[in-house]
């Protein structure tokens, strides 16, 4: 199994990039999203999904996790305010 955050390579196309996502379908097909590093014409290069059997790890990269996050607390949002029922004529 591919570890997310590592540099990986697709065996058929030769695409090298960072494994950013993994999905497993109901009938067992597992795929990995490879995000190429770098820019093309000033924009990030589009990533692609590949069957996990085709993908191998090229380099184990340390995954940096910031102690401080700009994200707020997660979880459920408070319920919306109650609405008045519609008026009838």
N, CA, C and O atoms as a GROMACS GRO file, in nm:
protein
  356
    1UNK      N    1   0.084  -0.118   0.000
    1UNK     CA    2   0.000   0.000   0.000
    1UNK      C    3   0.089   0.124   0.000
    1UNK      O    4   0.191   0.129   0.069
    2UNK      N    5   0.050   0.221  -0.077
    2UNK     CA    6   0.123   0.348  -0.088
    2UNK      C    7   0.090   0.435   0.033
    2UNK      O    8  -0.025   0.440   0.077
    3UNK      N    9   0.191   0.503   0.086
    3UNK     CA   10   0.171   0.596   0.197
    3UNK      C   11   0.155   0.736   0.141
    3UNK      O   12   0.237   0.783   0.062
    4UNK      N   13   0.049   0.803   0.182
    4UNK     CA   14   0.024   0.939   0.134
    4UNK      C   15   0.134   1.032   0.183
    4UNK      O   16   0.182   1.019   0.296
    5UNK      N   17   0.174   1.125   0.096
    5UNK     CA   18   0.280   1.219   0.129
    5UNK      C   19   0.416   1.178   0.077
    5UNK      O   20   0.510   1.258   0.079
    6UNK      N   21   0.430   1.053   0.031
    6UNK     CA   22   0.558   1.007  -0.023
    6UNK      C   23   0.566   1.036  -0.172
    6UNK      O   24   0.463   1.049  -0.239
    7UNK      N   25   0.688   1.046  -0.224
    7UNK     CA   26   0.708   1.065  -0.368
    7UNK      C   27   0.692   0.927  -0.432
    7UNK      O   28   0.757   0.830  -0.390
    8UNK      N   29   0.607   0.918  -0.533
    8UNK     CA   30   0.576   0.790  -0.598
    8UNK      C   31   0.590   0.803  -0.749
    8UNK      O   32   0.602   0.913  -0.804
    9UNK      N   33   0.587   0.687  -0.816
    9UNK     CA   34   0.600   0.684  -0.962
    9UNK      C   35   0.505   0.581  -1.019
    9UNK      O   36   0.492   0.471  -0.966
   10UNK      N   37   0.437   0.618  -1.128
   10UNK     CA   38   0.352   0.524  -1.200
   10UNK      C   39   0.440   0.443  -1.294
   10UNK      O   40   0.519   0.500  -1.370
   11UNK      N   41   0.426   0.311  -1.291
   11UNK     CA   42   0.512   0.222  -1.368
   11UNK      C   43   0.490   0.234  -1.519
   11UNK      O   44   0.584   0.212  -1.596
   12UNK      N   45   0.370   0.266  -1.564
   12UNK     CA   46   0.342   0.268  -1.707
   12UNK      C   47   0.373   0.404  -1.770
   12UNK      O   48   0.442   0.410  -1.872
   13UNK      N   49   0.324   0.512  -1.711
   13UNK     CA   50   0.345   0.644  -1.770
   13UNK      C   51   0.475   0.709  -1.726
   13UNK      O   52   0.526   0.799  -1.793
   14UNK      N   53   0.529   0.665  -1.613
   14UNK     CA   54   0.651   0.725  -1.560
   14UNK      C   55   0.627   0.853  -1.482
   14UNK      O   56   0.723   0.919  -1.442
   15UNK      N   57   0.500   0.890  -1.461
   15UNK     CA   58   0.468   1.012  -1.388
   15UNK      C   59   0.518   1.001  -1.244
   15UNK      O   60   0.489   0.903  -1.174
   16UNK      N   61   0.593   1.102  -1.199
   16UNK     CA   62   0.646   1.107  -1.063
   16UNK      C   63   0.583   1.226  -0.992
   16UNK      O   64   0.570   1.334  -1.050
   17UNK      N   65   0.543   1.205  -0.868
   17UNK     CA   66   0.484   1.314  -0.790
   17UNK      C   67   0.456   1.267  -0.648
   17UNK      O   68   0.505   1.163  -0.605
   18UNK      N   69   0.377   1.344  -0.578
   18UNK     CA   70   0.343   1.315  -0.440
   18UNK      C   71   0.207   1.245  -0.436
   18UNK      O   72   0.112   1.288  -0.501
   19UNK      N   73   0.199   1.136  -0.359
   19UNK     CA   74   0.071   1.066  -0.339
   19UNK      C   75  -0.014   1.151  -0.246
   19UNK      O   76   0.018   1.164  -0.127
   20UNK      N   77  -0.121   1.210  -0.299
   20UNK     CA   78  -0.202   1.303  -0.219
   20UNK      C   79  -0.335   1.245  -0.174
   20UNK      O   80  -0.397   1.298  -0.082
   21UNK      N   81  -0.382   1.137  -0.237
   21UNK     CA   82  -0.511   1.079  -0.198
   21UNK      C   83  -0.513   0.932  -0.238
   21UNK      O   84  -0.442   0.889  -0.329
   22UNK      N   85  -0.597   0.855  -0.167
   22UNK     CA   86  -0.615   0.714  -0.199
   22UNK      C   87  -0.764   0.685  -0.186
   22UNK      O   88  -0.828   0.731  -0.091
   23UNK      N   89  -0.818   0.609  -0.280
   23UNK     CA   90  -0.958   0.572  -0.272
   23UNK      C   91  -0.970   0.422  -0.297
   23UNK      O   92  -0.894   0.364  -0.374
   24UNK      N   93  -1.067   0.362  -0.231
   24UNK     CA   94  -1.092   0.218  -0.249
   24UNK      C   95  -1.239   0.201  -0.280
   24UNK      O   96  -1.326   0.244  -0.203
   25UNK      N   97  -1.267   0.138  -0.394
   25UNK     CA   98  -1.404   0.122  -0.438
   25UNK      C   99  -1.464  -0.005  -0.378
   25UNK      O  100  -1.393  -0.090  -0.326
   26UNK      N  101  -1.595  -0.016  -0.385
   26UNK     CA  102  -1.668  -0.125  -0.322
   26UNK      C  103  -1.620  -0.263  -0.367
   26UNK      O  104  -1.622  -0.357  -0.287
   27UNK      N  105  -1.578  -0.277  -0.489
   27UNK     CA  106  -1.539  -0.408  -0.539
   27UNK      C  107  -1.389  -0.429  -0.538
   27UNK      O  108  -1.339  -0.516  -0.609
   28UNK      N  109  -1.315  -0.350  -0.459
   28UNK     CA  110  -1.174  -0.378  -0.434
   28UNK      C  111  -1.073  -0.299  -0.513
   28UNK      O  112  -0.953  -0.309  -0.486
   29UNK      N  113  -1.114  -0.220  -0.611
   29UNK     CA  114  -1.019  -0.141  -0.689
   29UNK      C  115  -0.968  -0.025  -0.604
   29UNK      O  116  -1.047   0.059  -0.560
   30UNK      N  117  -0.837  -0.021  -0.581
   30UNK     CA  118  -0.777   0.089  -0.504
   30UNK      C  119  -0.698   0.176  -0.600
   30UNK      O  120  -0.622   0.126  -0.683
   31UNK      N  121  -0.714   0.307  -0.589
   31UNK     CA  122  -0.643   0.401  -0.674
   31UNK      C  123  -0.573   0.506  -0.589
   31UNK      O  124  -0.616   0.538  -0.479
   32UNK      N  125  -0.464   0.560  -0.645
   32UNK     CA  126  -0.384   0.662  -0.579
   32UNK      C  127  -0.378   0.784  -0.670
   32UNK      O  128  -0.361   0.772  -0.791
   33UNK      N  129  -0.393   0.903  -0.611
   33UNK     CA  130  -0.381   1.027  -0.687
   33UNK      C  131  -0.237   1.076  -0.677
   33UNK      O  132  -0.184   1.093  -0.567
   34UNK      N  133  -0.174   1.097  -0.791
   34UNK     CA  134  -0.037   1.148  -0.796
   34UNK      C  135  -0.042   1.294  -0.841
   34UNK      O  136  -0.093   1.325  -0.949
   35UNK      N  137   0.011   1.382  -0.757
   35UNK     CA  138   0.018   1.524  -0.787
   35UNK      C  139   0.161   1.558  -0.825
   35UNK      O  140   0.248   1.559  -0.738
   36UNK      N  141   0.189   1.587  -0.954
   36UNK     CA  142   0.324   1.624  -0.994
   36UNK      C  143   0.370   1.750  -0.922
   36UNK      O  144   0.289   1.837  -0.890
   37UNK      N  145   0.499   1.758  -0.898
   37UNK     CA  146   0.555   1.877  -0.834
   37UNK      C  147   0.590   1.980  -0.941
   37UNK      O  148   0.620   1.944  -1.055
   38UNK      N  149   0.586   2.104  -0.905
   38UNK     CA  150   0.625   2.209  -0.998
   38UNK      C  151   0.506   2.278  -1.062
   38UNK      O  152   0.390   2.246  -1.034
   39UNK      N  153   0.539   2.373  -1.149
   39UNK     CA  154   0.438   2.453  -1.216
   39UNK      C  155   0.455   2.444  -1.367
   39UNK      O  156   0.565   2.419  -1.417
   40UNK      N  157   0.345   2.464  -1.439
   40UNK     CA  158   0.349   2.473  -1.585
   40UNK      C  159   0.270   2.597  -1.621
   40UNK      O  160   0.152   2.608  -1.589
   41UNK      N  161   0.334   2.690  -1.687
   41UNK     CA  162   0.273   2.819  -1.723
   41UNK      C  163   0.220   2.892  -1.599
   41UNK      O  164   0.117   2.958  -1.604
   42UNK      N  165   0.292   2.878  -1.488
   42UNK     CA  166   0.256   2.948  -1.365
   42UNK      C  167   0.147   2.884  -1.283
   42UNK      O  168   0.106   2.940  -1.180
   43UNK      N  169   0.097   2.769  -1.325
   43UNK     CA  170  -0.011   2.700  -1.252
   43UNK      C  171   0.035   2.559  -1.216
   43UNK      O  172   0.119   2.502  -1.284
   44UNK      N  173  -0.020   2.503  -1.108
   44UNK     CA  174   0.016   2.366  -1.073
   44UNK      C  175  -0.020   2.269  -1.185
   44UNK      O  176  -0.121   2.286  -1.253
   45UNK      N  177   0.062   2.167  -1.203
   45UNK     CA  178   0.036   2.064  -1.303
   45UNK      C  179  -0.077   1.975  -1.252
   45UNK      O  180  -0.078   1.940  -1.134
   46UNK      N  181  -0.170   1.941  -1.338
   46UNK     CA  182  -0.283   1.857  -1.297
   46UNK      C  183  -0.235   1.718  -1.259
   46UNK      O  184  -0.150   1.660  -1.325
   47UNK      N  185  -0.292   1.666  -1.151
   47UNK     CA  186  -0.261   1.531  -1.108
   47UNK      C  187  -0.350   1.430  -1.179
   47UNK      O  188  -0.435   1.467  -1.260
   48UNK      N  189  -0.328   1.302  -1.149
   48UNK     CA  190  -0.406   1.196  -1.212
   48UNK      C  191  -0.420   1.079  -1.117
   48UNK      O  192  -0.339   1.062  -1.025
   49UNK      N  193  -0.523   0.997  -1.140
   49UNK     CA  194  -0.549   0.878  -1.059
   49UNK      C  195  -0.493   0.755  -1.130
   49UNK      O  196  -0.506   0.742  -1.252
   50UNK      N  197  -0.430   0.664  -1.053
   50UNK     CA  198  -0.372   0.542  -1.108
   50UNK      C  199  -0.406   0.425  -1.017
   50UNK      O  200  -0.420   0.441  -0.896
   51UNK      N  201  -0.421   0.305  -1.076
   51UNK     CA  202  -0.440   0.185  -0.995
   51UNK      C  203  -0.321   0.167  -0.903
   51UNK      O  204  -0.206   0.187  -0.944
   52UNK      N  205  -0.348   0.130  -0.779
   52UNK     CA  206  -0.243   0.123  -0.678
   52UNK      C  207  -0.134   0.021  -0.715
   52UNK      O  208  -0.018   0.040  -0.679
   53UNK      N  209  -0.169  -0.086  -0.787
   53UNK     CA  210  -0.068  -0.186  -0.825
   53UNK      C  211   0.038  -0.128  -0.918
   53UNK      O  212   0.150  -0.180  -0.923
   54UNK      N  213   0.005  -0.022  -0.991
   54UNK     CA  214   0.100   0.039  -1.085
   54UNK      C  215   0.194   0.138  -1.018
   54UNK      O  216   0.292   0.179  -1.079
   55UNK      N  217   0.167   0.176  -0.893
   55UNK     CA  218   0.239   0.284  -0.827
   55UNK      C  219   0.340   0.228  -0.728
   55UNK      O  220   0.309   0.139  -0.649
   56UNK      N  221   0.463   0.281  -0.733
   56UNK     CA  222   0.567   0.240  -0.638
   56UNK      C  223   0.627   0.364  -0.572
   56UNK      O  224   0.628   0.472  -0.629
   57UNK      N  225   0.676   0.345  -0.451
   57UNK     CA  226   0.737   0.454  -0.376
   57UNK      C  227   0.877   0.480  -0.428
   57UNK      O  228   0.957   0.387  -0.438
   58UNK      N  229   0.907   0.605  -0.460
   58UNK     CA  230   1.039   0.646  -0.507
   58UNK      C  231   1.122   0.699  -0.390
   58UNK      O  232   1.240   0.668  -0.378
   59UNK      N  233   1.057   0.779  -0.305
   59UNK     CA  234   1.128   0.840  -0.193
   59UNK      C  235   1.031   0.859  -0.077
   59UNK      O  236   0.919   0.907  -0.094
   60UNK      N  237   1.078   0.821   0.042
   60UNK     CA  238   0.998   0.842   0.162
   60UNK      C  239   1.026   0.983   0.212
   60UNK      O  240   1.138   1.015   0.250
   61UNK      N  241   0.924   1.066   0.211
   61UNK     CA  242   0.939   1.205   0.253
   61UNK      C  243   0.879   1.225   0.392
   61UNK      O  244   0.775   1.168   0.423
   62UNK      N  245   0.946   1.305   0.474
   62UNK     CA  246   0.886   1.336   0.604
   62UNK      C  247   0.763   1.423   0.585
   62UNK      O  248   0.765   1.517   0.505
   63UNK      N  249   0.659   1.393   0.655
   63UNK     CA  250   0.537   1.471   0.644
   63UNK      C  251   0.540   1.577   0.753
   63UNK      O  252   0.535   1.546   0.872
   64UNK      N  253   0.549   1.703   0.712
   64UNK     CA  254   0.558   1.814   0.807
   64UNK      C  255   0.419   1.853   0.854
   64UNK      O  256   0.330   1.883   0.774
   65UNK      N  257   0.401   1.851   0.984
   65UNK     CA  258   0.274   1.892   1.044
   65UNK      C  259   0.302   2.013   1.132
   65UNK      O  260   0.383   2.006   1.224
   66UNK      N  261   0.236   2.122   1.104
   66UNK     CA  262   0.256   2.245   1.179
   66UNK      C  263   0.191   2.235   1.316
   66UNK      O  264   0.080   2.183   1.330
   67UNK      N  265   0.260   2.284   1.419
   67UNK     CA  266   0.204   2.286   1.553
   67UNK      C  267   0.091   2.388   1.561
   67UNK      O  268  -0.004   2.371   1.639
   68UNK      N  269   0.100   2.493   1.482
   68UNK     CA  270  -0.004   2.594   1.479
   68UNK      C  271  -0.077   2.584   1.346
   68UNK      O  272  -0.015   2.577   1.240
   69UNK      N  273  -0.206   2.585   1.352
   69UNK     CA  274  -0.286   2.574   1.232
   69UNK      C  275  -0.375   2.696   1.220
   69UNK      O  276  -0.422   2.751   1.320
   70UNK      N  277  -0.398   2.739   1.098
   70UNK     CA  278  -0.487   2.851   1.075
   70UNK      C  279  -0.632   2.807   1.073
   70UNK      O  280  -0.724   2.889   1.072
   71UNK      N  281  -0.653   2.676   1.073
   71UNK     CA  282  -0.789   2.624   1.069
   71UNK      C  283  -0.856   2.641   1.205
   71UNK      O  284  -0.792   2.629   1.309
   72UNK      N  285  -0.983   2.667   1.202
   72UNK     CA  286  -1.059   2.678   1.326
   72UNK      C  287  -1.102   2.540   1.373
   72UNK      O  288  -1.070   2.440   1.308
   73UNK      N  289  -1.173   2.534   1.484
   73UNK     CA  290  -1.218   2.405   1.533
   73UNK      C  291  -1.315   2.341   1.435
   73UNK      O  292  -1.394   2.411   1.372
   74UNK      N  293  -1.308   2.211   1.424
   74UNK     CA  294  -1.397   2.140   1.333
   74UNK      C  295  -1.522   2.093   1.406
   74UNK      O  296  -1.550   2.137   1.518
   75UNK      N  297  -1.595   2.006   1.344
   75UNK     CA  298  -1.714   1.952   1.408
   75UNK      C  299  -1.840   2.009   1.348
   75UNK      O  300  -1.838   2.084   1.250
   76UNK      N  301  -1.949   1.972   1.412
   76UNK     CA  302  -2.080   2.016   1.363
   76UNK      C  303  -2.100   2.165   1.385
   76UNK      O  304  -2.053   2.222   1.483
   77UNK      N  305  -2.168   2.225   1.294
   77UNK     CA  306  -2.204   2.366   1.308
   77UNK      C  307  -2.327   2.376   1.398
   77UNK      O  308  -2.402   2.279   1.410
   78UNK      N  309  -2.348   2.490   1.460
   78UNK     CA  310  -2.469   2.503   1.542
   78UNK      C  311  -2.593   2.494   1.454
   78UNK      O  312  -2.588   2.526   1.335
   79UNK      N  313  -2.704   2.450   1.511
   79UNK     CA  314  -2.824   2.437   1.428
   79UNK      C  315  -2.871   2.574   1.380
   79UNK      O  316  -2.849   2.675   1.447
   80UNK      N  317  -2.935   2.578   1.264
   80UNK     CA  318  -2.983   2.706   1.213
   80UNK      C  319  -3.096   2.758   1.302
   80UNK      O  320  -3.162   2.680   1.371
   81UNK      N  321  -3.118   2.888   1.300
   81UNK     CA  322  -3.227   2.943   1.383
   81UNK      C  323  -3.362   2.890   1.336
   81UNK      O  324  -3.383   2.863   1.218
   82UNK      N  325  -3.454   2.877   1.432
   82UNK     CA  326  -3.587   2.827   1.399
   82UNK      C  327  -3.660   2.929   1.311
   82UNK      O  328  -3.649   3.049   1.332
   83UNK      N  329  -3.733   2.878   1.215
   83UNK     CA  330  -3.811   2.965   1.127
   83UNK      C  331  -3.957   2.963   1.170
   83UNK      O  332  -4.008   2.866   1.225
   84UNK      N  333  -4.022   3.073   1.143
   84UNK     CA  334  -4.165   3.078   1.170
   84UNK      C  335  -4.236   2.995   1.063
   84UNK      O  336  -4.196   2.996   0.947
   85UNK      N  337  -4.340   2.922   1.101
   85UNK     CA  338  -4.412   2.845   0.999
   85UNK      C  339  -4.475   2.939   0.896
   85UNK      O  340  -4.504   3.054   0.928
   86UNK      N  341  -4.495   2.891   0.774
   86UNK     CA  342  -4.554   2.977   0.672
   86UNK      C  343  -4.696   3.018   0.711
   86UNK      O  344  -4.772   2.940   0.769
   87UNK      N  345  -4.730   3.139   0.677
   87UNK     CA  346  -4.865   3.188   0.710
   87UNK      C  347  -4.964   3.134   0.608
   87UNK      O  348  -4.932   3.118   0.490
   88UNK      N  349  -5.082   3.106   0.655
   88UNK     CA  350  -5.188   3.055   0.566
   88UNK      C  351  -5.288   3.167   0.542
   88UNK      O  352  -5.308   3.251   0.629
   89UNK      N  353  -5.348   3.170   0.427
   89UNK     CA  354  -5.447   3.274   0.395
   89UNK      C  355  -5.580   3.237   0.451
   89UNK      O  356  -5.677   3.311   0.435
   0.00000   0.00000   0.00000
